[in-house]
Amino acid sequence: MPALVAALYFLARNVGRVSVSLFWRLLIVSVLMVLFRYLGEAGIVYPTLAFLISLAFWLYVLGELFFGQMEEAISKSTITSTKRGYFWLRLIVTIGWAIYPLGSFVISFSAYTDTGGLSVAYNVAAFVNLMAFGLTVLTTAMMAPKGEENAS
């Protein structure tokens, strides 16, 4: 997930002004989101607390993607393929990553004990999310008009 957030940042940085501090905030928040989810599922931290903290970090990332500097940079861009690519990448982060808080919710607020099914679901979701993300980035790059990239 931190790599996906970094890819989104560099896409926005390619077309507009976004601060380097945004990159570090998003990177740290995404690492903490994954770390707390792990700590909760491993039983190191109380699962409900870890779920809520991880969820807050995910919502912060979504807030930056929908209402922050990256959204501003993309909306000011004149490159349609970049806008379309950003839309799909943001959708992947919103819907594709929803399986992780959903799984944490099930573990935290029910008597469910993972016998491997949740791990399989996580791995399949991660595979699908990474493939969709990579294909979207590739398609966006291939559709970008030559010579119209903004060098900010």
Secondary structure, 3 states (H helix, E strand, C coil): CHHHHHHHHHHHHHHCCCCHHHHHHHHHHHHHHHHHHHHHHCCCCCHHHHHHHHHHHHHHHHHHHHHCHHHHHHHHCCCHHHHHHHHHHHHHHHHHHHHHHHHHHHHHHCCCCCCCHHHHHHHHHHHHHHHHHHHHHHHHHHHCCCCCCCCC
